[in-house]
Amino acid sequence: MAISSETFRELFASFASTVTIVTAYADDAPSGATVTACSSVSAQPPLIMVALGRESRTLSQILRAGRFGVNVLADHQEAVARLFSQSTVNKFSRLDWILDGDVPCLPDSCGFVAARLSSELTVGDHVLIVGSIEKVSCTSQTPLLYHRRQFARCEQIGVKANASVA
């Protein structure tokens, strides 16, 4: 039974996802894209996976640099998510950023991972990038979410922010 693209999109829109900015630095230029397809892969060794469109400029930069960053946006950074979802603007000129582990880091984010490219796999219209995690930093800020095709805060979808698991 074939699944329509609309049904497929509707299903995955119902999943609340953390919003990240995946970054790279190659040829003396930063690059970044808003990504919700990001996941831990393994704790031993520590690995992270992101999915980027095959035509993504950020993907090209990652492949050239062999490294990438994942900035987990805080719930007050919706404007940053929107900025990095555009492909035609000079994104990094519009906000503060630093090079951390040779990849662009957005200091106001609630989490940051620097990774070395470990493997890549082309799947459909995307490329899965797996990285060996070399550096991690995090804060107690609440992450920005994407749910039902819109940005959301945890409390908007019934999740208690910073709740501990018993």
N, C-alpha and C positions, 0 to 999 in steps of 0.2 A: 504494500500500500504506500503510495507516494504521499509525502507530507508537503503541503504548500509552504512557500516561503513566509507567508503571513502567519500561518499557524506556528511555524518554527520561531519566528520573531516574537510572537505573543507569549509563547512558553518561556523563552529566556528573558523577556521583559519582566516576568513575574519574579525572577530571582533578584534579590537585593545584592548589589555588588559594590565593593570598595572601589573608589575612584583613584586611579594612579596616574602619574605623569612619568612615562618611560623616557629616559634621556640618554644621549650619547654625545661624545666630543671627538671629532675627527677633522682633519684638514683645517685646524685652527678655528672651528666653528661648532657651536652647540646646536643640538637638534632635540626636539621633544614632541611627544604626542600623548593625548589623553587616551588611557586604556582602562577598560574594566575586566578584560580577560587576562587575569594575573593570578598566579597561585603558587603556593609552596609545592614542591615536588618531593623532597626528601629532607629528613633531618640529619642523616648520616650517609653520605656527606650532605651538607646544607646546599640545596638547589632551589632555584626559583624559575618559573616559566611565565612568559608573556606571549601573547599572540598579537602580531602586527600584520596589517594588510601588505600584500606582496609589493605594492607600489609605494609604500611608505618611505619617505625621506629618512626618518629616524631608523628604520630597518637598515637602509643602506649605510648609515653612519655606524650603526652597531657592527655590521659585518666588516667595515673598514677598520674600526677601532679595536674590535675584539673585546669590548667592555660595554657595560650599560648600567644605568642607575634606575631605580624604581622609587619614586617619591609618592608616599601614601598621603593624599590630601586630607587636611583637617576640614571639619564641617563649615568653616567660615571661608573656604577657598573655592567656592563655586565659580567665581569670575576667572580664576586660574584655569579651572577645568575647561571652561568655555573658550578661553584664549588658546589653549593647546589643542583644542579640537579643530581649529582652523588650520588650513595648510598654506595660506598665502601671506601671513603676517610675520614680521620679525618678532617672535614671541619673547625672546630673552631680553630684548631691549626694554620691555615693559614691566619688568619685575626684578627683584634682587635674587641673585643666585651666586653660587661659588662652585669651584671645581673641588670635588672631594673624591679621592681615589681615582683621579683622572676622568670623572664623569660629573656632569652638572647636577648639583644638589639645590633644592629649593628649601632654604633654612626654616621657613615657617610651617613646613609640613609636619604631620604627626608621626611619620616614619620614613626611613630612608634605607635602601639597600644598594650597595655597590657590588657588581658581579662581573666575573670574567666569562665570556662566551664559552660555553661548553659544547653545545650542539644546536642544530637547527633542523627543522623538518617542515617542508612545504606540505600544507594540508588545505585543499580547496583553494580559496582566494586569500588565505593567510599563511604566515610562516610562524611556527612555534619556535621560540628562542628559549633555550635552557641555559641558565648561568650558574656557575659556582659562586656562592656568596662569599665575599671577602670582608665585607664590613656591614654592620647593622647599627642603626640608631633609632630610638623611638622616644616619644613623649607620652604624656597622659591625655593628650588632646583626643577628642572624639572624631572618628573619620567621617568624611563625606561619602554618601552612598548614591547609587544610581538605581532607581526602582520604578518600574512601569513607565519607562522612557522619560524620566525626569529626575533631577537631583533632589536628594532628600537628606534629612538629618535622622539619626537613629530614632528619636522620639516620635517623628512623623509616621513611622511605620510600626510603632509599637515595640521598639527595642530599647531596653534600659541601657543607657550609655554607661560605660565603665563598671558594669555589674560583674561581680565575681561569680565564678562557677563553683557550686558546692560539690 
